[in-house]
């Protein structure tokens, strides 16, 4: 942003990876992943270099108006990110690395079919990182009970830490069946599905919101900074070994770092990450547009608040307008939260691709409006709040 070169900051990779894994962990007893981005937004909002112009344009807003709008937009985006990510998690019920690695290692190895412990669902052997426990190996056990098992060269885990204020587990060879992610011992891996990464979804959505809100991809002044003191930051074990700073030029830099922290910490495989980032971008764009419509007073003005298929006014008490991007839908259906279809009516679009429904007979509550083409091709699903 400034045109100046970055000052070199060389730190041990092990320190950098450990700090990232813990800084962005946001597990129990923390502000949580979406909450972490509110602390970052507070950091941005409190920066004296920030010019509080909505989308970087027009006159500067008062602190109160800026705070209300920024919290409203980011809160909506984080809420929608949670709905999207956890809907996908529930659908796919996808495993975590801790389950996958231990399962594959229990089956054996999938590299050499001539060996006794071969299994197609086993773990691939990688010399120096994933190997077989052979005779003479310190991990073979007192009676050789671990011979033929899989061993990993990795972070050794919590059993090597007696006092986290003084001890470091370090890396070395351990049995794969004892592998842990780099997380606190009371929360070794999240107890819900991995795909997609909530961290990636929340973080990219928040980064996009801050970029659109401020009108700049950069942190105020060109750099966001968080100081990490040596041997006084990590909680799982002592560290890092040197003073360091986490630095982000852009909001996306911080978002990318969040995503990488979950991979390096062993909580997500890479497949969970990129899809979450892409979802976050879409969520942020839609959430920002909807929030802005409230500021302009257009959300219930008789036209859609955002582009594309929409229903309005929402909430409603008597009549509902459904607008389609095309007029080839044949019916409009309304379902309750139990999935029961309680209304079906043929569409009768006007020249503006709009049709109006009388929903005054519906009880107050939450419903789903579905625009259908043919027998069962759903073109649109929207949530409706009936007052």
N, C-alpha and C positions, 0 to 999 in steps of 0.2 A: 504493500500500500504506500509506503514511504519512499520506496526506491533505494533504501539503504540495505546493505548486506546483513545477513543474519550473523550474530556473534556465534562462534563455534561453541558447542556444548557436548563434549565427549564424555560419556558415562558408560560403565559396564552394561552390556546388554542384559545380563541377569537382573541388575537393579532396575533397568527400564521396564522390562517385562513384568517383574514382580509388582512394581509400583502401579503400572497400568491395571493389572489384574485386580489389585485391591482398591485403587482409587475409584474405578468404575463399577465395582461389584454391586453396591447398593442393595444389599440383602436385608434381612430383618434388622430392626433397630436403626434404620437409616432413613434418609429422605426418599428412598426407592428410586428406580431409574427415571421415571418422569419427574419426580420431585427434584432430582439432581439438576435437571435442566431449568427448573425455576430458580435454583441457587445461581446457576450460570447467568440467567436473565437478570437476576438482582445485581450480579457483578457488573453486567453491561449497563443496566439502568443507572447504577450509582457512579459510573465512570464520568468524570467531569468533561471528558472529550466527546461524549455522546451528544449529538444534536437531536433532540426529541421531535423530529419531524416525521409524521406518519408516512411510511413508505419512502422516507427520505425527501419528501416534497412539502411545499407550503410552509406556513408559519410553525414555529416551535409550539408544542403543546405544553400545557401546565403539567407539573409532576403528577397531579391527581388524575388528569385525563389520560396521560401516557400510561400510568400504572394500571388503570382500569382496562384500557384497551389491550395492553400487552398481556395482562393476566387472563383476560377473557379469551383472547385468541389462542394463547398457548395452552390454556386449560382445555378448550374445546378440541384442539389438535391432539393433546395427550389422551383425552377420553376416547376419541375416535380411533387413535392408534391402538389403544388397549382392546377395543371391540374387534378391530380387524385382526390383530395378532393372535388374540386368544380364541377367536372363532376358528382361525386356521389351526392353532395348536389342538383344539378340541377335535377338529375334523381328522387330522392326520395322526394324532397321538404318537408322535415321532420320538425315538429314543435319544438319550443323552450319551456323550462319550463314555461316561463312567460305566453305564450299562453295556454299551457296545464293545468297549475294549475288554471288559471282564468276560463278557459272553464269548467273544471270538477266541480269547486266550484259553478259555475252558474247553473249547472244541479242539484246539491245537493250532497247527500252523497250516497255511494254505499255499505254501511256496514249493515244497518238495514232496511229490507224491510217493517217493521211495522210502520216506521215513515213517516210523510207526505212528507218530502223532499227527499225521496228515489228515486234514478234514477240509472240504471245500468251503465251509463256513468259518474256518479258522482265521487267524490273523497273519498277514503277510510278514515274512522275515525281512528285516532290514539290518544288515551288518553294522554293528556299533550302536544300534538302538533297540532292535527287537530280535532276540536270539533265543536259543534253546538251552535250558539248564543241562549241562553235561557232567559226567563224572569228574570230580575234583573241583567243581564250582563251589564257592563258599555258600551259595544258596541251595545246595542239594539237600540240606537237612541232615540231622544227626543219623538217621537211618536210611538216607537216600530217598526219602518220601517225595521229594520235589523233582527228581530226575525226569527229564522229558517235558517238564512244564515250560511255559513261556516266561522269559524275563525281559524287563524294559529298562533302558537307561533313561532316567527321568528324575523329576523332583521326588525325593524319597518319602515325603509325607509326614504326618503329625507325630507318629510314634518316635521320630528322631528329634522331637522338640520337647524338652522337659519344661523349660521356662521360656516363653516367647520373647521376653525382654532381653534374653541373653543368648538364646540358641538359634541356630540356622540349620535346617534339615539338609540343605545342599542337594546335589544331584549324585546319582549313582545307580547301580543295578538293584532292582527289586523284582519280586515276583509280580507278574501282571495281575494276578488275582488280588493284589494289595494296592493297586493303583488308585490314586485320588486326584481330583482336580486341585488346582491351587486356590483353595477356598478355606474359610474358617471351618474348624472341626465340628461346630454345631450346625453348620449349613453346608454340607459337603457338596451337594449338587441340588439344583432346584427340583422340587417334587412335582413337576408338571412337564408337559411335553416340550421338546426343544424347538421344533420347526413351527413357525419361523421365530427368529430371535426377537424378543421384545425389546432388548437393548438397541438393536439395529433399527427397529421400527420407530421407537420413541425418539431416538437420538437424531435420525435423519429428518423426521418430521419437525422436531424442535429447531434443528439447524436451518431448515427451509423457512420456518416461521420467523426466526430472528433475522434472516436475510431479507425477507419481504417486509417485515416490520420496520427495520432501520433503513432499508434502501441500499444496504451495502453488505457484501459477503464477508467483510472484515470485522474483527473486533475493533472497538474504538481505539484509534491510534495505531492500528495495524497488528496488535499482538495481545492475546489473552494469556495470562501467566498464573500458574499456581506453584508456590514454592514447596519443595519437599526437603525437609532437614534430614541429614544423615542419622541413621540409627534411632529415629524418633517418629517414623511415620507408619511403618508396617506393623500390623497387629498379629498376623499369623506366625511371624518369626521376626527376629531383629533385622533391621535394614531400613533403607538402602545403605550401602557402604560409603556413599559420598553424598554431599549436598547436590541437589539438582532441581530443575524447574520443568514442569509440564508447560509446553508452549503451543499455542494455536494461533495461526494467522487468520484463518477463516473459521466460521461456525462449522463448516463441513469437516475441517481438520479435526475438530473436537469430536464430531460425530464418527468419523473414520476411526479415531483412536478408541472410542467406546466399543465399536464393533470388534476391532482387533483384540481388545483386552479380553473379550469372552472366548475368542479362539485360543489365544496364548494361555489363558487360565484353565483351559480344558473344559469349559462349560458348554461350548458350541463347536460343532464342526463347521468348516467354511460354507457348506451348503445352506446353513441356517441364516447366513449373514446377508448376502447380496439381495435376496428376495425381500428381506425385511427393509433394507434401505430403499428399494424401489417402491414398496408399499408406503413407506414414510413420506416420500416425495408426493405421491398422489393424495394421501390423506391431508398433508399440510396445505396443498393447493386448494382442495375443496373446503377445508375448515376455514382457511383465511378468507375465501370468497364469501362463505356463509356469514362469518363474523362481520365482515365489512358491510354486508347488506343490512345488518342491524344498526350499524352506525349511520347508514344513509336512510334508514326508515323504510326500506323496500321489502322487508321480509314478508309482510302481510298486505302488500299494496295492490294485490290483484295480478301480479306477474311473478314468475319464478324468481327465487332469491339467487339461484345459481343456474348456470347453463346446463342444458340437457334435460332428460326426463325428470319431472318433478310434480309434486302435489302441493296444493296450497288452498286456503290458509291452513297452517299446521302449527299449533293446535286449531281445531275447528269444533263448532257445536252443531251446525245445521247442514251447510252445503260444502262440498269439496270439489275443487277443480283439479282435473288431471290433465297434464299437458304431455304429449308424446313427441319425440323427435321425428317420428313418422306416424302416418295415419293408417297403417296396415294392421293395427291391433284389432282383435275381434271382440274381446270382452275385458271387463274390469272385474277383478275378484278381490274380496276383502276377507282376511283370515284373522281369527283371534289368536291369543298367545298359546293356546292348546293345539294350534294347527287346524282348527275346524273352519271350513269355508262357510261364512255366514251371509255373504252377499255375492251374487254374480249377476252382471247386467251387460247387455251388448253395448259396445262403444258407439257413440254418435258424435264424432269429431266435427267441429266447425272448420272454417277456413284457416283458423290459426292453430289447428291440431289440438283443440281443447274440448273436453267434455265435462259436464257438471253432474255430480251425484248428490242425491238427498240422503244424508247420513244421520238425520235428526233422530231416527228410531234406535240408533245404536246406543248402548249403555256407555257411560264414561269409562275410559280405559285406553289401553294401547292395542293397536291393530296393525296389520300389514296389508298394504294395497299392492296388488299385483296386476300388471298389464300383460295380457296374454294374446298371442297370435295363434290361430288354428286351435287345435285341441289342447296342447299343453306346452307351447313354446313361450316361456316367460321372457318378456322384453324388459320388465322393470319391476323392482320390488322396493317399496318405500315404507318406512315406519310412520304411523299416524297416531297422533294423540287426540282422542275424542274427549271433549270437555262435557 
